[in-house]
Amino acid sequence: MEEILTDNTPVPSGRIRNSNLAQAWLVLVLALIIGAILAAVQVRLSPIIAANKLNETLEKVPELVLGAGSAATRPSGLEVDPGTVKIEKDGPDSFYSVFHVVSKGAPAGWVVKTVGQGYGDKIELLIGFNPDITAITGIFVLGQKETPGLGANIASLKWRQQFIGKATARPLSVVKGGASAPNEIDAITGATISSRSVVGLVNRTTKDLAGKLAPEIVRFSRQVKKND
């Protein structure tokens, strides 16, 4: 079979097939080149991104334990000791990055980094606890890719403030239309799944660390002082 051009010149169908095949290979090669370039950029930027995230974490740790007002004064005698804690489970063990906050030689609290699945992608949280892990002192959303204007509001200060002072003895629950019980968190309008993801992550982390977050259990890596 032959194709006919507008000037009535016959074109062999085999030539058309070869042309289509060449275009397909060209698209594939371009896709591989672009993918390699993006991968190289990601590899180069990963250490920078990790360093920025660590700096942001260290900046937020005092605030999550002491509160924004007290942390803003940058009190002397405040130390932040990073470390890890291993949680043994029936399945794979879990490892948490933790930060022990000490103020003038006395324990002030803990901050734990934790990760879980949200509606759109992974959610990274920093959760602050008092020294004996009986109450939450604050949360901060370190990373999220939830829906802008909806689930992304999990990062808003107004919504996060609900967690401050919540006791850890009972799991938190998500409600709509206003929280009334001490263990309730009011869901973000139009983003119940994102709200539940954060609350579930807080509950899971609290349960994992119950009775296991103590200086003698944590493997400390180094000491970072905040004495400005």
Secondary structure, DSSP 4 states (H G I P E B T S, - for coil): -EEE-TTS-EEEHHHHHHHHHHHHHHHHHHHHHHHHHHHHHHHHHHHHHHHHHHHHHHHHHHHHHH-HHHHHT--TTEEEEEEEEEE--SSS-EEEEEEEEEETTEEEEEEEEEEEE-SSSEEEEEEEE-TTSSBEEEEEEEE--PPTTTGGGGGSHHHHGGGTT-BSSS--EEESS---STTEEEPPTT-HHHHHHHHHHHHHHHHHHTTT-STTTSEE---EEE--
